């Protein structure tokens, strides 16, 4: 879905280097220098307006977080949320997920969150899905050994496709829920989309994978 342009969004991102990492390539292999504390690093790809990543940072002060979002207008909204929260252990990056190798070395990241990614339902757009094999290659190149991917969606077709993609890649499936909000899973942090979709009665799917 095309996002509305937010006037002045790019300039606003540049005004807050304490929250938005302006030159991420400079931290490659040394991300502890981007945060006050040297802690494990988790990233969310497609962070949207920042609700999930901000809440996770609040609940887990012993972990550093980076929310990655390609849309400038959307990440500007995430910045507003982050400014209000004023948390030391969360940053934002306005980059393309396919370029993550430019910013992270092997072992820089312990966990990747994929929340309500664009399903790109048409077959010809398969390579754009964040669970496509080419993206799984990228994630493997920046995660620690046996690093994890946590994936949530309300789109049954994308979930089925992703499970198949994960399986064919050889990832270990540690957890799967076909109806997260009616399961016994504890500690779920909702995104903006998740709240919207679940309020309409949509089923939420979730799985956790690990590289071998």
Sine and cosine of phi, psi and omega as CSV:
sin_phi,cos_phi,sin_psi,cos_psi,sin_omega,cos_omega
0.00,0.00,0.74,-0.67,-0.03,-1.00
-0.95,0.32,0.73,-0.68,-0.02,-1.00
-1.00,-0.02,0.59,-0.81,0.07,-1.00
-0.93,0.36,0.64,-0.77,0.03,-1.00
-0.95,0.32,0.72,-0.69,0.01,-1.00
-0.97,-0.23,0.95,-0.33,-0.06,-1.00
-0.82,0.57,0.72,-0.69,0.06,-1.00
0.98,0.22,0.13,0.99,-0.09,-1.00
-0.88,0.48,-0.71,0.71,-0.04,-1.00
-0.88,0.47,-0.69,0.72,0.02,-1.00
-0.89,0.45,-0.61,0.79,-0.01,-1.00
-0.91,0.43,-0.64,0.77,0.03,-1.00
-0.87,0.50,-0.62,0.78,-0.04,-1.00
-0.96,0.29,-0.34,0.94,-0.02,-1.00
-0.98,0.19,-0.19,0.98,-0.07,-1.00
-0.79,-0.62,0.92,0.40,0.00,-1.00
-0.91,0.41,-0.30,0.95,0.04,-1.00
-0.95,0.30,-0.30,0.95,0.02,-1.00
-0.91,-0.41,-0.56,0.83,-0.04,-1.00
-0.94,-0.35,0.87,-0.49,-0.04,-1.00
-0.96,0.27,0.91,-0.42,-0.12,-0.99
-0.99,0.14,-0.60,0.80,-0.04,-1.00
-0.78,-0.62,0.96,0.29,-0.11,-0.99
-0.88,0.47,-0.44,0.90,0.00,-1.00
-0.89,0.46,-0.39,0.92,0.00,-1.00
-0.95,0.31,-0.33,0.95,-0.04,-1.00
-0.99,-0.17,0.02,1.00,-0.03,-1.00
-0.81,0.58,0.85,-0.53,-0.01,-1.00
0.99,0.14,-0.05,1.00,-0.03,-1.00
-0.54,-0.84,0.77,0.64,-0.08,-1.00
-0.93,0.36,-0.28,0.96,0.06,-1.00
-0.87,0.49,-0.41,0.91,-0.01,-1.00
-0.97,0.26,-0.22,0.98,0.00,-1.00
-1.00,0.06,-0.17,0.98,-0.06,-1.00
-0.80,-0.60,0.40,-0.92,0.03,-1.00
-0.88,0.47,-0.54,0.84,-0.06,-1.00
-0.86,-0.51,0.59,-0.80,0.06,-1.00
-0.99,0.13,0.98,-0.18,-0.11,-0.99
-0.69,-0.73,0.27,-0.96,0.08,-1.00
-0.83,0.56,0.53,-0.85,-0.05,-1.00
-0.92,-0.40,0.80,-0.60,0.12,-0.99
-0.89,-0.45,0.60,-0.80,0.04,-1.00
-0.81,-0.59,0.54,-0.84,0.11,-0.99
-0.92,-0.39,0.84,-0.54,0.00,-1.00
-0.99,-0.13,0.90,-0.44,-0.13,-0.99
1.00,0.04,0.88,0.48,-0.17,-0.99
-0.98,0.19,-0.16,0.99,0.03,-1.00
0.86,0.51,-0.71,-0.70,-0.04,-1.00
-1.00,0.03,0.14,0.99,0.21,-0.98
1.00,0.03,0.12,0.99,-0.04,-1.00
-0.89,0.46,-0.74,0.67,-0.06,-1.00
-0.89,0.45,-0.79,0.61,-0.11,-0.99
-0.91,0.42,-0.58,0.81,0.02,-1.00
-0.93,0.36,-0.69,0.72,0.01,-1.00
-0.92,0.40,-0.63,0.77,0.04,-1.00
-0.89,0.46,-0.65,0.76,0.02,-1.00
-0.91,0.41,-0.58,0.81,0.05,-1.00
-0.91,0.42,-0.70,0.72,-0.08,-1.00
-0.97,0.24,-0.38,0.92,-0.09,-1.00
-0.77,-0.64,0.95,0.30,-0.04,-1.00
-0.91,0.42,-0.22,0.98,0.01,-1.00
-1.00,0.05,0.07,1.00,0.01,-1.00
-0.82,-0.58,0.65,-0.76,0.12,-0.99
-1.00,-0.04,0.60,-0.80,-0.06,-1.00
-0.78,-0.63,0.57,-0.82,0.16,-0.99
-0.77,-0.64,0.81,-0.59,0.10,-0.99
-0.99,-0.11,0.84,-0.54,-0.05,-1.00
-0.94,-0.33,0.80,-0.60,-0.05,-1.00
-0.57,-0.82,0.75,-0.66,-0.03,-1.00
-0.99,0.16,-0.58,0.81,-0.03,-1.00
-0.96,0.26,0.86,-0.52,0.00,-1.00
-0.90,0.43,-0.67,0.75,-0.02,-1.00
-0.90,0.45,-0.64,0.77,-0.01,-1.00
-0.94,0.33,-0.70,0.72,-0.04,-1.00
-0.93,0.37,-0.41,0.91,0.09,-1.00
-0.91,0.43,-0.58,0.82,0.07,-1.00
-0.94,0.35,-0.61,0.79,0.07,-1.00
-0.89,0.45,-0.61,0.79,0.04,-1.00
-0.88,0.48,-0.69,0.73,0.02,-1.00
-0.84,0.54,-0.67,0.74,0.01,-1.00
-0.91,0.41,-0.64,0.77,-0.03,-1.00
-0.93,0.37,-0.62,0.79,0.05,-1.00
-0.87,0.50,-0.68,0.73,0.02,-1.00
-0.90,0.43,-0.62,0.78,-0.04,-1.00
-0.97,0.25,-0.58,0.82,0.02,-1.00
0.77,0.63,0.85,0.52,-0.02,-1.00
-0.98,-0.20,0.67,-0.74,-0.03,-1.00
-0.98,0.20,-0.25,0.97,-0.16,-0.99
-0.94,-0.33,0.42,0.91,0.05,-1.00
-0.60,-0.80,0.69,-0.72,0.03,-1.00
-0.74,-0.67,0.14,-0.99,0.04,-1.00
-0.81,-0.59,0.48,-0.87,0.07,-1.00
-0.68,-0.73,0.74,-0.67,0.04,-1.00
-0.98,-0.22,0.99,0.16,-0.05,-1.00
-0.63,-0.78,0.21,-0.98,0.05,-1.00
-1.00,0.05,0.72,-0.69,-0.04,-1.00
-0.86,0.50,-0.52,0.86,-0.01,-1.00
-0.93,0.38,-0.28,0.96,-0.04,-1.00
-0.99,-0.15,0.20,0.98,-0.12,-0.99
-0.88,0.47,-0.44,0.90,0.04,-1.00
-0.89,0.46,-0.38,0.92,0.02,-1.00
-0.96,0.29,-0.32,0.95,-0.14,-0.99
-0.89,-0.46,-0.31,0.95,-0.04,-1.00
-0.77,-0.64,0.62,-0.79,0.13,-0.99
-0.99,-0.12,0.21,-0.98,0.09,-1.00
-0.83,0.56,0.80,-0.60,0.04,-1.00
1.00,-0.04,-0.03,1.00,0.02,-1.00
-0.94,0.34,-0.51,0.86,-0.14,-0.99
-0.88,-0.48,0.67,-0.74,0.03,-1.00
-0.99,-0.12,-0.51,0.86,-0.05,-1.00
-0.51,-0.86,0.58,-0.81,0.06,-1.00
-0.86,-0.51,0.74,-0.67,0.09,-1.00
-0.96,-0.27,0.76,-0.65,0.12,-0.99
-0.87,-0.50,0.97,-0.25,-0.09,-1.00
-0.90,-0.43,0.89,-0.45,0.12,-0.99
0.80,0.60,0.75,0.66,0.03,-1.00
-0.91,0.41,0.42,-0.91,0.07,-1.00
-0.85,0.53,0.82,-0.57,-0.06,-1.00
-0.96,0.28,-0.30,0.95,-0.04,-1.00
0.63,0.78,0.93,0.36,-0.18,-0.98
-0.93,0.38,-0.40,0.92,-0.03,-1.00
-0.97,0.25,0.67,-0.74,-0.06,-1.00
-0.82,0.57,-0.61,0.79,-0.04,-1.00
-0.93,0.36,-0.22,0.97,0.03,-1.00
-0.98,-0.21,0.20,0.98,-0.06,-1.00
-0.79,0.62,-0.64,0.77,-0.08,-1.00
-0.93,0.38,-0.19,0.98,0.02,-1.00
-1.00,0.02,-0.25,0.97,-0.02,-1.00
-0.93,0.37,0.69,-0.72,-0.07,-1.00
-0.94,0.33,-0.09,1.00,0.08,-1.00
-0.95,-0.31,0.19,0.98,0.08,-1.00
-0.94,0.34,0.45,-0.89,-0.09,-1.00
-0.79,0.62,-0.66,0.75,-0.03,-1.00
-0.88,0.48,-0.61,0.79,0.06,-1.00
-0.94,0.33,-0.60,0.80,0.04,-1.00
-0.89,0.46,-0.55,0.84,0.10,-1.00
-0.89,0.45,-0.70,0.72,0.01,-1.00
-0.88,0.48,-0.74,0.68,-0.03,-1.00
-0.87,0.49,-0.67,0.75,-0.01,-1.00
-0.87,0.49,-0.57,0.82,-0.06,-1.00
-0.97,0.25,-0.22,0.98,-0.01,-1.00
-0.90,-0.44,-0.28,0.96,-0.01,-1.00
-0.99,0.16,0.40,-0.92,0.17,-0.99
-0.90,0.43,0.25,-0.97,0.12,-0.99
-0.86,0.50,0.72,-0.70,-0.06,-1.00
0.90,0.44,0.49,0.87,0.06,-1.00
-0.92,0.40,0.31,-0.95,-0.16,-0.99
-0.90,-0.43,0.46,-0.89,0.21,-0.98
-0.84,-0.54,0.78,-0.63,0.10,-1.00
-0.92,-0.39,0.81,-0.58,-0.17,-0.98
-0.80,-0.60,0.74,-0.67,0.06,-1.00
-0.72,-0.69,0.58,-0.81,0.05,-1.00
-0.33,-0.94,0.35,-0.94,0.15,-0.99
-0.97,-0.24,0.00,1.00,-0.08,-1.00
-1.00,-0.08,0.95,-0.32,-0.07,-1.00
-0.88,0.48,-0.65,0.76,0.00,-1.00
-0.88,0.47,-0.69,0.72,0.02,-1.00
-0.92,0.40,-0.61,0.79,0.00,-1.00
-0.90,0.43,-0.72,0.70,0.01,-1.00
-0.89,0.45,-0.68,0.73,0.04,-1.00
-0.87,0.50,-0.69,0.72,-0.07,-1.00
-0.93,0.38,-0.66,0.75,0.05,-1.00
-0.86,0.51,-0.66,0.75,0.04,-1.00
-0.91,0.42,-0.68,0.74,0.01,-1.00
-0.89,0.45,-0.69,0.72,0.02,-1.00
-0.89,0.45,-0.69,0.73,-0.02,-1.00
-0.90,0.43,-0.72,0.69,-0.01,-1.00
-0.91,0.42,-0.48,0.88,0.03,-1.00
-0.97,0.24,-0.37,0.93,0.00,-1.00
0.99,-0.13,0.29,0.96,0.03,-1.00
-0.96,0.28,0.51,-0.86,0.06,-1.00
-1.00,0.06,0.79,-0.61,0.01,-1.00
-1.00,-0.02,0.94,-0.35,-0.06,-1.00
-1.00,-0.07,-0.41,0.91,-0.04,-1.00
-0.38,-0.93,0.62,-0.79,0.09,-1.00
-0.55,-0.84,0.68,-0.73,0.09,-1.00
-0.71,-0.70,0.77,-0.64,0.04,-1.00
-1.00,-0.05,-0.03,1.00,0.03,-1.00
-0.36,-0.93,0.97,0.24,-0.18,-0.98
-0.83,0.56,-0.71,0.70,-0.11,-0.99
-0.96,0.29,-0.19,0.98,0.10,-1.00
-0.91,-0.41,0.43,0.90,0.03,-1.00
-0.95,-0.32,0.00,-1.00,0.03,-1.00
-1.00,-0.09,0.26,0.97,0.01,-1.00
-0.92,0.40,0.73,-0.69,-0.03,-1.00
-0.94,-0.35,0.54,-0.84,0.11,-0.99
1.00,0.03,0.28,0.96,0.00,-1.00
-0.93,0.37,0.74,-0.67,0.09,-1.00
-0.95,-0.32,0.86,-0.52,-0.08,-1.00
-0.99,0.10,0.53,-0.85,0.15,-0.99
-1.00,-0.05,0.13,-0.99,0.07,-1.00
-0.86,0.50,-0.72,0.69,0.00,-1.00
-0.90,0.44,-0.63,0.77,-0.03,-1.00
-0.87,0.48,-0.70,0.72,0.02,-1.00
-0.90,0.44,-0.67,0.75,0.00,-1.00
-0.90,0.44,-0.75,0.66,-0.06,-1.00
-0.93,0.36,-0.67,0.74,-0.04,-1.00
-0.93,0.38,-0.51,0.86,0.03,-1.00
-0.92,0.38,-0.36,0.93,0.05,-1.00
-1.00,0.00,0.01,1.00,0.02,-1.00
1.00,-0.05,0.10,0.99,0.02,-1.00
-0.93,0.36,0.65,-0.76,0.07,-1.00
-0.97,0.24,0.63,-0.77,0.02,-1.00
-0.96,-0.28,0.79,-0.62,0.01,-1.00
-0.97,-0.24,0.59,-0.80,-0.01,-1.00
-0.55,-0.83,0.60,-0.80,0.13,-0.99
-0.51,-0.86,0.39,-0.92,0.04,-1.00
-0.82,-0.58,0.79,-0.61,-0.01,-1.00
-0.85,-0.53,0.33,-0.94,0.00,-1.00
-0.63,-0.78,0.70,-0.72,0.09,-1.00
-0.96,0.28,0.57,-0.82,0.00,-1.00
-0.98,0.20,0.00,0.00,0.00,0.00
